Amino acid sequence: MTTKPWILAVAALTVGAAGGYLSGKGSAPASAPAAENQANSRTRPSSRGEGAAADSAKKSSRATSPEQISRLPGSSNRIKALMDFYAGLSPEKLAEEAGKLESLPMDERMTASILLFGRWAEVDPTAAMAFSNTMGMGGGFVRPTILKSWASVDPASAAKYYAANPREFAMMGMGGRGPGGGQGASSIIAGEWARQDPAAALAWASSLTTDKEQTMTAVIGEVAKTDPRKAAELIGKMNATDRAGAYRSVAAQYGALDFSEAQTWIRTLPADQQTAALASAITGLSGTDPSAAAKQLATMEAGDAKDRLVPDVVGSLARKDPQAAADLLKQETSENAQRGGMRQLMPALIAQNAISALAYAQSFPAGAVQDSALASYVWNNNSSSPAELVTVADSITDEGDRNRALGGAAMRWMREDPTAATAYINSSSLPDDQKQRLISGQGMWGGRNRGGN
C-alpha cells in the first residue's frame, strides 16, 4: 500500500515507540548461551512480548471510536488504529467525526485532525474544506492538511479550487510558525503536483500572478530532492528576476548529493547569486558530512550569508562531535554568527558535560556572545539545580536576556522548592510585575504555569 502524504505529518509521533525498539536492538551482544536462550524465547508463542502485541492488536481491531482508540496501549498502535478507523468511514461519517474533535484532549485532537482531514480530503475535499471554514482559528491549522492531501490525489482540482477561493488561504504562509509551516497554498499544491508531473506543475506555477516565484521554486525544490541536475535545468524556464529562491533550493539538494558538482554549477550562476547559493550548498552538505561542511565554511568570505550558515553547520556538527563544533564556533569572528551558533551548540555540549559547557560559555569575553551562551546554558540545562542556574543567569549582562533566563530558572525552582524559590524571587533584581507572576504561578508572561519553559 502506498503511504499517503498526510500520514507523514504524524510519523514523528511514532518515533518514541520506534526509538525504544531500536535502542533494544542496538544493545551489547549477549554471550552465546544467553543469546541462544533469547532466540528460543522469541520463537515461543507464549512469550510475554508476543502475547502483549497480540492482545494490543485485538483491542485495536475492536476499537470503534477515537475515544476507545485513545485508551489503547502504545502511541503507534493508536495512530494505526485511527488511520484504519477513518479509512473505513464514508464522507458523511467523516463529517460526523469531525464534529466530535472538540471533545478530545488537545494532543489527541491534533493527531486525529491530521488523520481525519487528510482522509476526508481524499474522498470529498470540497466538503472537508467547507467544514474547515466553520472552525474559526482551528480551520487555519487543518486547511494545509486538506489542501496537501487533496493535491496528492488530484492536484489540478485543488489548483482550481485555490484559484476560485483565494481568500480562504490568505493567512497560509504568513510566517514560519503558522499553519502550513510558512508554506503558501500554491506552494503546497505545486510541491505535491511536482511529485506526479513536474512539467504540468511548473506550467501551472508559471501561469500564476500571485506568489509565482515561491510556487515555481516549490516545484523545482521538489524535483531537486531526487534529481538536482534536472531541477537546475528547470530554473531556466523561470524569469531571470525570479530565480534567487530556486537557486538556493537546488543548491541545498545539490550540495548534499555531490558538493564538487554543486560548486561547478554555482560558478555558472550570476555573480550576485553565487554566495547565497554556496551557503545553501554547504547547508546541504552539512546534513551528510558536517566535518566537510565545516571545512567549506572556513573558506567563505565574512558576511550575512556566512552568518546565517554558521548555526546550520554548527548544529549538524554538534550532533556528531560537540567539541569540534565548539572549536569551530570559537574561531568565528562575527558576533551574529556566534550568537546564532551558540543556540545550536549548547544543548549538545550540556548533554556531553554540563560543567565543561559552562566553562566554555564563560570563556568568551563579557558581552553579547557570552550572554547568548549563558542564556542557552540556562534554558537547556536539565541536570543542574535551579539554584545553580539562577546564579549563572544573574551573570548575564543584558537586562532583557538576564530577566528571561532568571525567570525560566525561577519557574523550575518554584516546582521543586516553592519556599526557597519565593525567597530568591523576592530578593532578586527581577521587575516587580514579573516577581508577582512567578510567585503566583502565572509563569513569566501570564497564564498558569503548567511546566516547561
HUUR-V825876 format. One record per backbone hydrogen bond with DSSP energy under -1.0 kcal/mol. CO is the residue of the C=O (numbers start at 1). NH is the residue of the N-H. If there is no record, write none. Layout:
BEGIN
CO | NH
CO | NH
END
This chain:
BEGIN
4 | 7
5 | 8
7 | 10
10 | 13
11 | 14
12 | 15
14 | 18
15 | 19
16 | 20
17 | 21
18 | 22
19 | 23
20 | 24
21 | 25
22 | 26
24 | 27
31 | 35
32 | 36
33 | 37
34 | 38
35 | 39
36 | 40
37 | 41
38 | 42
44 | 47
47 | 51
48 | 52
49 | 53
50 | 54
51 | 55
52 | 56
53 | 57
54 | 58
55 | 59
56 | 60
57 | 61
58 | 62
65 | 69
66 | 70
68 | 71
69 | 72
74 | 78
75 | 79
76 | 80
77 | 81
78 | 82
79 | 83
80 | 84
81 | 85
82 | 86
83 | 87
84 | 88
86 | 89
90 | 94
91 | 95
92 | 96
93 | 97
94 | 98
95 | 99
97 | 100
98 | 101
100 | 103
101 | 104
105 | 109
106 | 110
107 | 111
108 | 112
109 | 113
110 | 114
111 | 115
112 | 116
113 | 117
114 | 118
115 | 119
116 | 120
117 | 121
119 | 122
119 | 123
120 | 124
124 | 128
125 | 129
126 | 130
127 | 131
128 | 132
129 | 133
131 | 134
132 | 135
135 | 138
138 | 141
138 | 142
139 | 143
142 | 146
143 | 147
144 | 148
145 | 149
146 | 150
147 | 151
148 | 152
150 | 153
150 | 154
154 | 158
155 | 159
156 | 160
157 | 161
158 | 162
159 | 163
160 | 164
161 | 165
165 | 168
166 | 169
167 | 170
169 | 172
171 | 174
173 | 175
175 | 178
178 | 181
179 | 173
180 | 183
184 | 188
185 | 189
186 | 190
187 | 191
188 | 192
189 | 193
190 | 194
193 | 196
193 | 197
197 | 201
198 | 202
199 | 203
200 | 204
201 | 205
202 | 206
204 | 207
205 | 208
211 | 215
212 | 216
213 | 217
214 | 218
215 | 219
216 | 220
217 | 221
218 | 222
219 | 223
220 | 224
223 | 226
223 | 227
227 | 231
228 | 232
229 | 233
230 | 234
231 | 235
233 | 236
234 | 237
235 | 238
239 | 242
243 | 247
244 | 248
245 | 249
246 | 250
247 | 251
248 | 252
249 | 253
250 | 254
251 | 255
252 | 256
253 | 257
254 | 258
258 | 262
259 | 263
260 | 264
261 | 265
262 | 266
263 | 267
265 | 268
266 | 269
270 | 273
273 | 277
274 | 278
275 | 279
276 | 280
277 | 281
278 | 282
279 | 283
280 | 284
281 | 285
282 | 286
285 | 288
285 | 289
289 | 293
290 | 294
291 | 295
292 | 296
293 | 297
294 | 298
296 | 299
297 | 300
303 | 307
304 | 308
305 | 309
306 | 310
309 | 313
310 | 314
311 | 315
312 | 316
313 | 317
314 | 318
315 | 319
317 | 320
317 | 321
321 | 325
322 | 326
323 | 327
324 | 328
325 | 329
326 | 330
327 | 331
334 | 338
335 | 339
336 | 340
337 | 341
338 | 342
339 | 343
341 | 345
342 | 346
345 | 349
346 | 350
347 | 351
348 | 352
349 | 353
353 | 357
354 | 358
355 | 359
356 | 360
357 | 361
358 | 362
361 | 364
367 | 371
368 | 372
369 | 373
370 | 374
371 | 375
372 | 376
373 | 377
374 | 378
375 | 379
376 | 380
385 | 389
386 | 390
387 | 391
388 | 392
389 | 393
390 | 394
392 | 395
393 | 396
398 | 402
399 | 403
400 | 404
401 | 405
402 | 406
403 | 407
404 | 408
405 | 409
406 | 410
407 | 411
408 | 412
409 | 413
410 | 414
411 | 415
412 | 416
413 | 417
417 | 421
418 | 422
419 | 423
420 | 424
421 | 425
422 | 426
423 | 427
431 | 435
432 | 436
433 | 437
434 | 438
435 | 439
436 | 440
437 | 442
438 | 441
441 | 449
END
